[in-house]
């Protein structure tokens, strides 16, 4: 855990974003009067986005651990 200080910000931002998406999904499961198709979409889309965010943060952590701290150096 040589670069743990550089991992804190991506982890916190990803955690907050994932919690936000899950909150949206939970909100739409509790609201009544919404058609079933819309409800399913408003639950599935945030959960998929949460999974994508988790994958991105895992990728970023691997980059930081591998010594690639600055993504802009690739461009």
C-alpha atoms as a printed R data frame, in Angstrom:
   type eleno elety resid chain resno       x      y       z
1  ATOM     1    CA   UNK     A     1   0.000  0.000   0.000
2  ATOM     2    CA   UNK     A     2   2.703  2.406  -1.051
3  ATOM     3    CA   UNK     A     3   0.324  4.789  -2.821
4  ATOM     4    CA   UNK     A     4  -2.648  4.656  -0.437
5  ATOM     5    CA   UNK     A     5  -2.915  8.454  -0.146
6  ATOM     6    CA   UNK     A     6  -3.457  8.712  -3.901
7  ATOM     7    CA   UNK     A     7  -6.220  6.097  -3.738
8  ATOM     8    CA   UNK     A     8  -8.342  7.889  -1.148
9  ATOM     9    CA   UNK     A     9  -9.957 10.454  -3.471
10 ATOM    10    CA   UNK     A    10 -11.006  7.984  -6.214
11 ATOM    11    CA   UNK     A    11 -12.402  5.589  -3.625
12 ATOM    12    CA   UNK     A    12 -14.392  8.288  -1.816
13 ATOM    13    CA   UNK     A    13 -15.798  9.758  -5.033
14 ATOM    14    CA   UNK     A    14 -16.715  6.311  -6.339
15 ATOM    15    CA   UNK     A    15 -18.343  5.370  -3.034
16 ATOM    16    CA   UNK     A    16 -20.427  8.543  -2.974
17 ATOM    17    CA   UNK     A    17 -21.483  8.054  -6.596
18 ATOM    18    CA   UNK     A    18 -22.411  4.417  -6.022
19 ATOM    19    CA   UNK     A    19 -24.438  5.345  -2.931
20 ATOM    20    CA   UNK     A    20 -26.198  8.055  -4.950
21 ATOM    21    CA   UNK     A    21 -27.125  5.598  -7.710
22 ATOM    22    CA   UNK     A    22 -28.333  3.014  -5.214
23 ATOM    23    CA   UNK     A    23 -30.360  5.731  -3.476
24 ATOM    24    CA   UNK     A    24 -32.042  6.577  -6.774
25 ATOM    25    CA   UNK     A    25 -32.863  2.922  -7.348
26 ATOM    26    CA   UNK     A    26 -34.308  2.543  -3.844
27 ATOM    27    CA   UNK     A    27 -36.326  5.742  -4.238
28 ATOM    28    CA   UNK     A    28 -37.959  4.525  -7.440
29 ATOM    29    CA   UNK     A    29 -38.818  1.165  -5.877
30 ATOM    30    CA   UNK     A    30 -40.708  2.906  -3.081
31 ATOM    31    CA   UNK     A    31 -42.629  5.470  -5.173
32 ATOM    32    CA   UNK     A    32 -46.069  4.257  -6.136
33 ATOM    33    CA   UNK     A    33 -47.979  5.152  -9.260
34 ATOM    34    CA   UNK     A    34 -45.068  4.722 -11.655
35 ATOM    35    CA   UNK     A    35 -45.582  2.320 -14.582
36 ATOM    36    CA   UNK     A    36 -43.712 -0.968 -14.230
37 ATOM    37    CA   UNK     A    37 -41.523 -0.406 -17.293
38 ATOM    38    CA   UNK     A    38 -40.343  2.978 -16.024
39 ATOM    39    CA   UNK     A    39 -39.771  1.567 -12.558
40 ATOM    40    CA   UNK     A    40 -37.648 -1.272 -13.916
41 ATOM    41    CA   UNK     A    41 -35.597  1.144 -16.030
42 ATOM    42    CA   UNK     A    42 -35.117  3.529 -13.127
43 ATOM    43    CA   UNK     A    43 -33.824  0.667 -11.000
44 ATOM    44    CA   UNK     A    44 -31.723 -1.196 -13.563
45 ATOM    45    CA   UNK     A    45 -29.932  1.825 -15.063
46 ATOM    46    CA   UNK     A    46 -28.577  3.180 -11.735
47 ATOM    47    CA   UNK     A    47 -27.511 -0.303 -10.663
48 ATOM    48    CA   UNK     A    48 -25.662 -0.831 -13.961
49 ATOM    49    CA   UNK     A    49 -23.996  2.563 -13.553
50 ATOM    50    CA   UNK     A    50 -22.959  1.545 -10.027
51 ATOM    51    CA   UNK     A    51 -21.312 -1.571 -11.430
52 ATOM    52    CA   UNK     A    52 -19.502  0.456 -14.064
53 ATOM    53    CA   UNK     A    53 -18.275  2.918 -11.432
54 ATOM    54    CA   UNK     A    54 -16.995  0.038  -9.327
55 ATOM    55    CA   UNK     A    55 -15.091 -1.315 -12.331
56 ATOM    56    CA   UNK     A    56 -13.603  2.105 -13.061
57 ATOM    57    CA   UNK     A    57 -12.388  2.604  -9.503
58 ATOM    58    CA   UNK     A    58 -10.850 -0.885  -9.430
59 ATOM    59    CA   UNK     A    59  -9.055 -0.099 -12.685
60 ATOM    60    CA   UNK     A    60  -7.838  3.215 -11.278
61 ATOM    61    CA   UNK     A    61  -6.533  1.556  -8.121
62 ATOM    62    CA   UNK     A    62  -4.590 -0.948 -10.230
63 ATOM    63    CA   UNK     A    63  -3.119  1.934 -12.258
64 ATOM    64    CA   UNK     A    64  -2.018  3.743  -9.106
65 ATOM    65    CA   UNK     A    65  -0.510  0.574  -7.647
66 ATOM    66    CA   UNK     A    66   1.326 -0.022 -10.923
67 ATOM    67    CA   UNK     A    67   2.929  3.401 -10.722
68 ATOM    68    CA   UNK     A    68   0.764  5.089 -13.374
69 ATOM    69    CA   UNK     A    69  -0.363  8.020 -11.274
70 ATOM    70    CA   UNK     A    70  -1.017 10.468 -14.081
71 ATOM    71    CA   UNK     A    71  -3.392  9.342 -16.831
72 ATOM    72    CA   UNK     A    72  -2.563 12.380 -18.952
73 ATOM    73    CA   UNK     A    73   0.911 11.028 -19.680
74 ATOM    74    CA   UNK     A    74  -0.687  8.520 -22.071
75 ATOM    75    CA   UNK     A    75  -1.953 11.275 -24.388
